[in-house]
Amino acid sequence: MLSPRSHPHPAAHAPCGRISRRLWLQQVAAFAACGLVGQAQAVALRDVELVHLDGRRVRLLSQVWQDRTALLNFVFTACTSFCGVQSAQLAALQERLRAHMGSALVFISITLDPLTDSPERLKTFAQPFGPGPHWWWLTGDPPRVFGVLEALGADRGPPADHSPFMLLGRPGQMQRIVGFPSLQTLESTVRQRLGA
């Protein structure tokens, strides 16, 4: 299992709030030098049932992941730190990697707060980022969501205290991306993983 706090980052409490997508992208640029791409590590996941922002019940591995490469981030709808910054970065990356989305690559945003984040709340939060059909926003039964978060090494404490990181890879082998690498670095890392 990945360690939830193995890479603390000074940008962990950077303000982003509910501001425009343009300002979020500006903040991504400001944090561009603050990223670290780690080595791949094994992750043991179960094919649990979660709920997409449109209310569909889906299986994490067999329906969402489907043995493709995934880029995961962790959000919650009351976030006042960096959830929006990461999501705006994924929105820009979605455009750059559109040719690979669905066939070889999916994005997965998982709530850190399943007690509060209903599909409707996730849908409202996600709307400014324009998620396409291969960008999944997942919540669900809290014990199931917390089990997934634990397996992925996400913080189990208060959602506002979680550290900024993403994960890249297939279920058995995930690469940890900490902080805010530049969009160019993130795109290059994903393309290298895809062999594209």
N, C-alpha and C positions, 0 to 999 in steps of 0.2 A: 504494500500500500504506500502511496505517496505521502510524504510528511506534509501536514497542512501549513506549517510555518517555517519551512526550511530556508526560505529566501525572503526575509523581511525587506521591505522597500520603502524609501522615504516618501514616495508618492501615494502611500496607502490611504492617506486621509486628505488628498488634494480635493478642493471643492469643485463640483461640477453642477450639482443641483438639476433642476428642471429648466434648462436653458435651450436655446436653439441648436439645431444640428450643426449649423455653421460654427457656433462657438465651441461645441464639443470637438469638432474637427480641429479647431485652432488649439484646443488644449491637448489633443493628441500630438500635434506638432510640437507643442511646448515640452511634452514628456518624451520626445522622440529618442533622446539619448539615455533614457532610463529603462532599458529593457535587458533581459538576460534569457537566453535560450539554453535550456538544460539538456542533459542526456536522456535518452528514452528509458522508461522504467515499465515494468510489468504492472498491470492493473487487473484485478479480478472483479468482473461485473456479472450480475445476473440479468436475465431477460425480463425485467419487471415491467409491469404495466404502469404507464404515466399518462398525463393528460396534456394535449397540445392546446395552444391558445384558442383554437376554434372549437374546443370541447371534445375533439376526437380522443378516444382512448387508444394508445399505441404502445407497442412493446419496444423497449429501448434498443435492444440488439437486433431483433429479427425484422422490425418494421422501420425504425428510425435510422439506425447505424447501417444495417445490411452489409457489414464487412467492408464498408467504404472508409476512407480517411475522414475523420471528423475534427473540426476545430470547435472546442467547447469553451464557453465562459460562464460565469456565475453571476447572477443578478438578483435583485429584489426590488419590488415596485416602489418601496419607500426610500430607495437609495438616495443619499445626498452626497456621495463621494464619487466613485469612479465608474459605476455601472454604465452610465451614459457615455462616458469617454470610450470605454471598450466597445460598447455596442455601436457607436458611430464609426469606430475603426473597422468593425466587422461589416458594417453597411458599405463602406468604401471598398473593402476587400471583396465583398460579394460582387460588385460591379467589375472589378479587375479580373476575377476568376470565374466569371459567368459561364464560360465554355466548359468548365469542369464541374459546376454545381449540379448535383443530382446523379451524374454518371460515376464520378470518382470522389466527390467531396460533398459533405454536408456540414452545416453549422448547427450547433446545439447550445442553446442558452437555458440553463437550469436554475430555477429559483432556489435561493438560500432560505426562503421563508414560506414554506408550503402551508403554514398555519394561516397566513394572511393572503397569499397570492393565488387567487382564483384564476381560471382561464380568462375571465373577462378583464381582470386587472392586468394580467400579462399582455393581453391584446392591446389595451390602451397604452401601456408602457412601450410596447414594441412598435406601435404605429408610426412614430416619427422616423424610424430607421428603415422603413420600407422592406420588411423581410419578404423574400421570395418563397416559393413552395418548398425549397430545400434548406430553409433555416427554421429549425424547430425551437419553439419556446415551451418548456416543459415544467409542469407542476404535477400535483397528484396527491395521493394519500400520504400524509406526512411521514409515517414510518418507512414507506417505500422510498420517498424522496431522500430522507435522511440516510437511508442505507446506501443509496447511490452516491450521495455527497461524501460519505465516509470512505467508500471504496475509491473515490477519485481524489481523496486527500484535501477536500474543501473543509474550511473551518466549521466546527459544530457549535461555536459560541454565538453571541449576538451577531446577526447578519451585518450590522454596521462595522463590525470589527474585522471582517474578513480581509485577507491580503489579496492584492491584485495579481491574478495569474490566469492563464489560459492553458488548455491542454490540446495537444495535436497528435493524431495518430489513429490506429485501430484499437479495438478493445483490449487486446493483449499487450500492447506496447505503446505507451503514451509518452510524449515529450512535453515537459513543463516549460512554459514561456512566462517569465515573471516580469511584472512591471509593465512598461509601455514601450516596447520596441517600436521603431519607426514603421510606417506602413510599408515602406520598401523592404525593410528587413523581414517583416512578417510575411509579406507576399513571397519573398525569396525562400523563406523557410518552408512555407506551404508547398510551393512549386517543387522544391527539392524533395520533399516527402512524397509528392505525387509522381516524381520523375518526369515533370513537365518542363 
